[in-house]
């Protein structure tokens, strides 16, 4: 009996990476429903946002997608004080999981005809064991093409800036990317003496050796960066197959309450502030945001999470965290929700006119697909890099300008919130990119065509 053809997907543990990879699986199935999709899940080495309900929903809605949960492993750095503690733990947990991944792949290969494996960039360590199998291995890059171009070019940067940390390099010139300060590069590569930096440079060298790289972007959004990868950086096997975004996520009843509140607001009158599951502010910064919002006189929907020092508390105490009387004074034009809101549904609501975001790539794509212009306020990872791209290259955002310490004043918040709610070129450009995103995923679109090309290559192997 002939084995069913299958594809293995291997995401990194953070929720944004998992969701993107699941959406990739759905997109593949939409074009080839006969495939079996197997997603290998490594348990994260920290207390994550719960994914159980999300995975359960996907499993029940898409029976061709099977999740394989690996057992937990304990990395050496679980008690270390690495500067990049989070990234170090993720990389070690993925490395330590290799034997379990190998067992899973071997088991799957006995039952299915494995046509390809698609791995997250963070999961590069798995290449040590995939040599035991005959299927090709591809990367799925969950950020944009400009960031991918920077990673292809990173080994060259490393060799040509010997003795300098990237954070101290005044300007970098990367093919397909606007001139960028070294300090705006992803945080994990800013300092040479950090073990995570070494790992990332090694990963970057592996990119060109892969069978190909799938990117969660589309041609018209990042045409210059995509061309730079294929022409200047000489890597031809690029598949821009985005935008892949999740259409709905389960959460608490904050969703119902904030969507109902939005129903009562005028069209394009509300600015939405949300900073992702890891985007945390000090109590001082939260108060400064509140003052800026109040002075802006704009309608707002703001998702507030506890400051880092209060993360062990179940939910934020808004009365103590925000300025005295703020909730009463702004109650007729603003809503503050605790910890979570259904971001995709909010962004697509007719009342939303602007989005203050941490510049996570998923959030950027969600905003573009909703046609909502952004205020870019990066906090960690590659978000400062993304800000440069969406402000200076794609021109779908305006920057939130921080002080040298990273603090943002209430005056800056007030100024940028007012600015993003006005009509202007950024709003028009965002609408153009929304239409282009829809075209890219249509049957004759660039992303659809790229995926079909990839699927044909898998079926012919």
N, C-alpha and C positions, 0 to 999 in steps of 0.2 A: 504494500500500500504506500502511495506517495505521501511524503510528509507535507504538511501545510507550510507555506512560506511565512517567515516571521522576521520582524525587525526588533532589535533590542535598543532601548533608550536608557541612558544612564545619567540622570541629573545630579547636580550637587545638592546638598540638603536644604539650603535656604529656600523659603517658600516661593520667592520670585523666580528662582531657577527651576523649581519643580513645576510651577504653573506653566511657564513657557514651554517646558518639555512636554507636558501633557497636551497643551494646545498643538504642538507639533504633531504628536500622535494622532490627534483628532483630524488635523489637516491631511495627513497621510492617508488615513482611512476614508476621508471624503473622496479621494481620488482612486483608491484601491481598497474597497471594502473586504476583499478576500484575504487580506493580510491579517496576521495576528501580531499585535503590538505588546511587547513585554517591557515593563518599566521597573528597573532595579532601584530600590529605595534603601539608602544608607541612613540609619538613625542619626540625627544631628547631635553634636556633643554639647548641647546647651538646651535650655528650656525653650522650645520653639513655639511659634504660633501654631495652634492645633490644626493639623491637616486631615484628621480622621474623617470629618463630615465631608470635606471636599473630595477626598479619595473615594469615599463611599458613594457619593453622587456620581462621580465619573464612572465608577465600576458598574453601577446599575444602569446608567444611560448608554454606556459603550461596552457591551459584553466582549468585544474583541480586544479590549485593553485589559491586561492583567498586571497587577502590581505584585512585586516580589520583595517582601520586607526582609532585610538582612538582620542578623543578630547584632546587638550592640558590642562594640569593642572599646577598650580603654587605651587612649593614646598616652605617650610618655609625658606630653606637656600639660596634662590635666591639672597639674598643680604649679605650672610655671607662671612667670610674670612677663611673658613676651609682650613687646610693644603692640604687636598685632595678634593678640591672644586669640581672637575670634578666627582669623584666617589660619593661624597655625594649627588650631584644633581641628578645623574643617579639613585641612590638607592631611593631617596625620590620621584622622579617622578614615578618610578615603584610602590612604595608603595601607593602613592596617586591615581594611576590609577586603583587600585583594584576594586572599584565599577564599573568602565567602563568595565573592563575585565569580571567581573561577569555578567553584562548585555549581553555582547557579547557571553559568553559561554552559558547562558540560552537561548538566541535566537537561537544559533546553535543547541543546544540540542533538540529544538522543530522540527527542520527540518532534522537533521542528527543523525545517530547512532554513537556517539562519542566513538571511541575505545580506545584512549589514548591521553594524552597531553604531549608534550615534551617542557621543559622549559630551558632557559639559567640559569647558576649558579647565575647571578646577579638578576634573577627574583624570587628568593626564597620566597619573601614576598607573592607571589600569592598562596602559600600553605594555607594561612589563609582562602581563599575563595573556593579552589578546594574541600574542605571537603563537600561542598554542592552537589557535583556531584559523580557519581559512577565510572567514568573512572580512570584508573591508571595514575599516574604522573611520568614521567621519566625526568632525566636531560640530556641535551646535553652539554658536556664540550668541549668548543671550543679551548682549549689549549691541551697540550700533556698528556700522561699517567703519566709521572714523576711528573708533576705539580699537577695532580689529586691525586697522592699518597701523596704528600706534604700536600694537603688540607685535605685529610682523617686523616692525622697524626697531623695536626695543633692543635687541642684541647689538645692532649697529650703534645706537645711542650709547649703550653701555661701554662699547669699545672706544668710542670717540670722546667720551667725557671722563676718562680715567682720572681718579683722584677726587672727583666731585660727586656729591650727592645730587640727585636730580632736583631736589627741592631748592638747591642753590644755583641751578642753571637759569640764566635770565630768560632766554628764548630758545625754544626747540622748533626746528623746521622738519616736519614729518610729511611725507607724500600724502596728499588728499585731506590734510588737516590744516586749519588756519594756524598761523604762528602762535605758539602757546608757551606760557611760562612753565618752567620745570615743576614748580609747586602745584600746578593744576593737573599734573599727571595722576593716575590712580595711586592712592595712598600706599598700597603695598609695595610700590617700586621706588618710593622717594628716597630711601636710605640704603646704601650699598651693604652695610654691615648687618642687615636684617636677613635672617634665614629665609623669610617669605619672599624677599626680593630675589634671592638666588633661585628659588624654586620657580618663580614666575618667568625669569629669564630662560630657564631650562624649558619650561612649557612653551614659551614663544618660539624656541628653536624647533620644537616638535611640530608646530603648526604646518610648516611647509612640507613635512614628511607625511602628512595625512592624506587620505584619499580625497578629501574635500572638506570645505567648511560651509555649513548652513548658517545664515545670519538672519536674525529677527529684524529685518528692515526691508525697504523696497527701493527700487532703482531711482525713482524721481525724488525721494527724500534725501538720499545720500549718493547721488550719481557720481560726484567727483571722487569720493573716498573709494567707491567700488571700482572705478576706473583705475585709481592709483594702485590698488591691490593687484589687479590683473596686468596692468601695463608697466608701472614703475617698480613694483615689488615682485612682479613676475610670477604670481600664483594664479593660475587660470581656473582652478576648481572651486569657484565661489558660487553659492546658491542663495541669493537674497529671496527669502520665501515669506517675508512678513507683510503687514504687521499681524503677528499672532498674539491676540490678547484674550483673556478670559472674559466671557460675556456676563457671567453672574457668579457670585460667591455667597455661600451661606455665612451668616453671622448672627449677631444678637438683634434684639428689636430696635436698636438704634436706627437700623435701616428704614423701618416703617415710619418712625417718628420724623426723621429728617426729610424723607421724601414727601411726606404729607405736608411738612412745613414749606418745602420748596413749591408745592402745588399752589400755595397762596401768595407767592412772590411774582412780581412782574418779570417778563421775559428778559433774559440776559442782564439781570440786575444784581446778581449775587456773586461774590467772590468766594471761592472754595479754598480752604487752607488744610492741607493734609500732607504728612511727611513720612509715610511708610511705617512698617512695623518696628523698625530699629531707629527711627528718627526721633531723638529725645532732646529736649531743651532744659536748661536750668530754670529754676523758679524765677530768677531775675529776668531771663530772656522771655519767659512766658508773659510776665507782667508788661514788658516792653512791647511785645506783639499786641497785647490787649489795648494798651494806650494808643498805639498806632492805628489799630482798627477803629477805635472809638473816634479819634480825631479825623479819620478819613471820611466819616459820615456815609460810608458805603454799606450796603447790605452784605452780610457775611455768614458763611457756614464754616465753623472751625472745629477740627478734630484735635482734642487735647489729650496727650498722654502724660503720665506721671514723669517727673524729672528722674534722672538716673538713680539718685539716692533714695527714691521712694518706689522703686520698681517692685519691691516685695509686697506692696499694698495692692489690694484687688482692683481698685479703680480710683481715678483722680478726685480729690476733694476740691471742686471748682471754686467754692467760696474762699478757701484759704489760699489757693494758688494764684487767683486772679485779683486785680486791684479791688479794693473795697467799693461795693456798689456798682461794679462794672456790669454784672449780669442784669441788674434792674435798669440801669441807664440805657443799655443797648437791646433790651428784650424785645422792643418793637421792630427792630430791623436786623437782628442777628440771632444766630443759634449756635451754642457750643455743645458738642457731643463728646462723650467720654470714650476715648481709646480707639474707636472703630466706626467707620461708615462705609456703605457699599459704594466704593469709589467709581466704578464704571457706570452704575446707574445714576449716581449724582452728576458726573461729568456730562452725561447724555441728557440731563434734565434741561428743559427749555429755559429755566430760570437762571442757569449758571452762565456767567459772562467772563470769568477769569479763574485761573488756578494757580495758587502759590504752592510749588512742589519742591521736593528734595532732589529732583532730577534723576531718580531711578529710571532705567530705560523703559521698563514696563509702564510706569506712570506717564512717561513722555508719549509713548505710543497710544495709550488710552486717551490722553488729552488731544492728540492729533486726530485720532479717529472720531472724537466727539466734536472737533472743530473749535476747541477752546484754547485761547492763547494763554501763555504761562508767564509767571514770575519765577525765575530760577534761583533757588536757595539751596545749594548743595551742602551735604552734611558729612558724607563718608564715602568710602570705596572709590568708584570712578566718576562720582557725581560732579566734581569740579570740572573734569574733562568734558562731561556731557553738557555742562553749562556753556562752555566755550563753543561747542558745536551747535547747540540750538539757538544761542544768541547771535553768534558771529557768522556762522556758516549757513544754517537753515533759516534763521531769522523768524522763528516762531515763538520767541520768548524775549523778555527783558530781564536784566540781572538785578538781583537783590545784592546791594553792595555792603560788605561787612567791614568792620574795623580790622586792624592788624591782629587783634586777638580773636577774631571770628565773631564778635558780638555785633548785632544789628540794632540800630537805634529805632525808637518809636517814630522819629521823623522819616527815616528811610522806609519803614513799613507803610506809613501813611502815604508817602510820595508814590511808591510803587503800586500800592493797591489802587490808588486813584488813577494812575497812568494806565494800568492794564484794563480797566473798565471802560476806557475811551475807545472810540472808533479810530482806526489807524492802520498802517501797513502791516504790523504784526498780526492783527486780527484777520486781515485779508489774506495774508500769506498762509495762516493756519487753515483757513477755509479751503484754500487751494490744495494744501497738502491732504486735507480730509478727503476731498474728491479724488485725488491721486491715489490715496490708500485704497479706496473702493475699487478704482480701476485696476490696481495692481492685482487684486484678488479675484477679479472677474475671469471668465473662461479664456479671454484673449489677453489677459494682463500679464505683466512681467513676472510676478511672484508665482502665479499659477503655472506659467510656462517653465519656470526654473524647477518647480517641484516635479512636473511631468517628466522633464529631462532626467532628473535624478532617479525617479521611480523606474524609468525605462532602463537606466544603467544597472539598477539592482536586479531587475528581472532577467537581464541578459547575462548575468555573471554565472 
